[in-house]
């Protein structure tokens, strides 16, 4: 089974009566040899103006600091390709997807 399919949260949420598509993934990387304990969160959402945004937030676990990168795309297919390429690149770097249970409301 593909790791991305097993842990990817895909859902339709409604906002003002319109369906909105969202993707959300959380990764963690532990390297005891290098002393690295890092997290990475990828999300794909639609903006208020109808564009698509891939947000990548990362930083050390349990310490201050971190960064956030936003990439805006004009179409859903372009945003999904960017999301999947980023996911694959991070898995190759040693990040492991962590299952996250999303709230019901």
C-alpha positions, 0 to 999 in steps of 0.5 A: 500500500502506498504510504501517501494514500494510507495517511493522506487526509482528503475531505470535502468541507463546506463553507457558505454552502459550497464544497471545499477540497482540502488535503492535510499531511503531517510528517516527522523526522527523528535522527538520533545520530544527528540530533534532529527532531523535526516536523513538517506539515503540508496542506492544500486548500482553496483560497478565498478568491478561488486559487489553490494554496500549498502550505509547507510549515516546518521546524524543530520539535519542542523548540522555538522557530520554524518556517512556513512557505506558501505556493499559490496555483491557479488550478487544482491539478497544478496544486495537486502535482506540487503537493505530491512532488513535495510529499515524495521529496520529503519522504526521500529526505527521511520524513515519515507520515504521521496519521492525524485525526481531523476534527468533525467540525 
